[in-house]
Amino acid sequence: MPTRTAAHPNGGDPMADGALARPVLIGCSHGTSDPAGRRTIRALLDAIAAARPELDVREAFVDVQQPEVAAVVAEAQTDAPAGPPVVVVPLLLSGGYHVHVDIAAAVAGGRALAAAPLGPDPRLAALLDERLTEAGARVDDAVVLAAAGSSDRRAADDVEHVARELQSQRRGPVTVGYGAGCDPSVPQAVAAARRGGAQRVVVAAYLLAPGFFHDRLQAAGADLVTAPLAPHPTLVAMALDRYAAARRSAVAGS
């Protein structure tokens, strides 16, 4: 499977005819078997590449899909043995196992860097609020922020940080529910909001793309469920910010 978003000049050999290799940004997402989810992540990667055509934007995954991130990092370092370091940007909303173990292992011992994940970030709370408005939510509705969940406590901390940011923009209560790995589950959080007296409960999907978990949200008992976050220009800007921050950190460290 190709790992680049576009064909490289000189027949795919970045060093052919003396050409200089472009800096490599590897957008690493979770992976999904859902065709719509795959198209959504592809659209996000394509938008990143269009925004910064001087970058060689490649795709990688930590689960379900190929190519695996370690293989893409190794290939990119072989393609560009000199020049700026390869940067893996986690297209993930929190810093759980995939960030701290899978991606960290992929960049260990080589000339590659791991950027920070997309979340937490105040821009994500603003984007969630935009999706809530699009879905028809009112500012005083109870909101359950639905995250995929992780056994890594750091991921839950990141989600709760975003929930606090979202709460600052709304009058109704904002709580958190998880798909797996943490309690409460999304249905439990929806039920708790109703017991607390909420007239309407809205699930805010804290997910980048459609897929299995987003489909399950429809059966969680809420009055409304928002669309996933991607694609959106804010996510493009955030990914490029993470890339730039990693590059600055590398320069400062050297």
N, C-alpha and C positions, 0 to 999 in steps of 0.2 A: 504494500500500500504506500502511495506517495506520502512524504512527510512535509512537503512544502505546499504553500498556498498558491504559488505560481511558479512557472518554469524559470529556471535560472538562466542568465545569458550564457552564451558559449556552450549550448547543448547540455546544460546541467552541471558542468564542471566549473566551480567558482574561481579556479586558479588558472583556467585555460587561457592561452594567448596573453598571459601577463595580467589578466584582470584581477582586481582586488576583490577579495571576498567581502560581502556586505555583513554588517553586524547582525548576529542571529538573535531573534526573540522567539523562544519556544513557548507557545501558549498551551499550558497543560491543564486539561479539565478532567473531570471524573470519568466520563465515558457513559454511554447509554446504548441500549438496544433499540430505543424508540426512534423511528425515522425522523419524526418532527424535531425531537431533541437534537439529533445529529445535525439536521439542517440549521437549527438555531445556533449551535456552537460554531458551525462552519461560517455562518453569516457574521458572527462576532469576530472570528479570526480574519475573515476577508475585510471587514471594516477596519480592523487594526492595521492590516497591510496597506489598505488604501490611504489611511491617514498618514502613514509613514513609509512611503515607497522605497526609501533608502534602506529599510530593514528587510532582512530575510526572515519572514515570519513562517514558522513551522508549527505543526500540531503534534500533541502527544497526550497520552492518557495514563491514568493510574489504575483503571479498572475497566472491565467489560470490553473496551475497544483496543485496537492496535493502531499505531505503534506505541509501545510502552515508552515512558519518559526516559528511562536509562538508555535505551537503544537510540533514541533521537538525539540525546545529548552526546553520546559517543560518536554518532555519525556527523553531527555538526562540528565537533572538535576536530575530526579527521578532515572535513571539508575546508575548515579554516584554522590551520594550525598556528597561525600568527594573527596579530590584530587584537581587537577588543574581545573580552570574554563572552562566551555564550551565556545568555540570561534566560532562565526558566521563570516565566510569570505564571503562578498558579491561578487559573481561572476558577477559583474556589472561594466561597464566601466566608470561610473561617479557617483557623489554623489548627486543624486536627491531625490525625494520624498520617493522612496522605501528604500533608505539608512537612511535618516534622520527621517522618520516617521515609516514605517513598521518594519524595522529591529531594530531601536532604541526602539520601543515599545516592541518588542519580548524579548529583553534582560533586560528591565527595571525591577528593584526590585528583581532581582534574582542573582544567582552566575554564570552569563554568561557575555561575552564580545562581542562587535561588532568590528571587524577589519575594516580597511579602505577599500574602493572599489579598484578594480584593477587600475582604472585610476584616475588622470593622472599619467603617468610614461613614461620616455624616451624610455623604452623597447617596449612600445606599438607603438611609432612612428617608431621604427626600424622594428617591425613586420608588420606594415602597408606598409612600404617601400618594405619589402620582398614580400608581397602579390601583390603589384603593379608590381614588376619585374616578378613574376610568371604569371600575367595576360597579359604581353606583353607591359606594359606602358614604355614610354621613359622618361628620366629624365627631359626633357623640356616640357612634356605634362602638361596641366592644370589639376589640381586634385580638385575634390569636395569631401571633407570628409563627408560621409553620416552617421549621427547619428540618433538614434531613436527620440530624442527630449524629453523635459520635461518642465513643467510649472515652475519648480524650477530653478531660475537663477544660482544657484551654479552648476547645471549639465551642463548648457551651458558654464559657465566659464571653467569647466574641459575639455570640448570638444575643446574649443578654445585654451586652453593650449597645448593640443596634436597637434592641427593643426599647431601651431607655431613650435613645435618640428619637425613635419614632413617637414615643409617648409625649415628648416635648412638643410635638406638632399636632396633637390630638386631644380632645376633651374626654372621650371615652377611654376606659381602661385598656391597656395593652399588656397581654400576657404571652407566654411562649409555650408552644407545643412541639413535640419532636416525632419524627417518623420512626426512629430506632435509636438505641444506645443511651437514651436519657428519658427521664420522666419529667413532666407528664407527657403522655401521647397527645397528638392533636385532638382526637375525639374526647379525651379526658379534659383537656383545656377548654374545649368548646362547652362541654357539659358544666364545668365549673363556672364559666362565665354566665351561663343561663341560671345556675343556682344563685349566683350573685345578683341577679335581678336584671340582667341585660335584656332589653327588648329585641335587639338584633345583634347577631354575632357574625363577624366577617373574618374569614381566614385570609391572611396576607401571606402569599406563597413566597417564602425566602429561598427561592430556587432560581437558577439561571435559565433553565430550559424545561420544556415539557418532558414527561416520561412517567415511569411507574409511580413515583411518589406523588407527583402532581395529580395523576388520575385518582389516587386513593383519597386525596383531599376532598373530592366531590362527595364522598360518603362519610365525612367527619361530622355532619350534623349542623353545619353553619348555614346561614342565609345566603351568603355570597362567598365566592372564592376568587381571588385575583389571579391574573395571568402571571406567568414567570417574568423575571426581570429582563432577560435578554430577548431580542437584541435591543440595544439602546446606546446612543452616543455617550452617555455618562459612563457606561462600562468601558467603552473604548478609551476615553480619557483616563479612567482609573488604571487600566492595564498599562497604558503608556507611562503614567506617573510612577507605577511600581517598577517598570523597566528602568526609567531614568534614575530613580532613587537607588536601585541596586548598582547601576553604573557609577553613580557618585560615591557610593560607599566603597566600591572597589578602588576608585582613584584615591580616596582619602586614606584607605588602608595601605596602599602602596607607597 
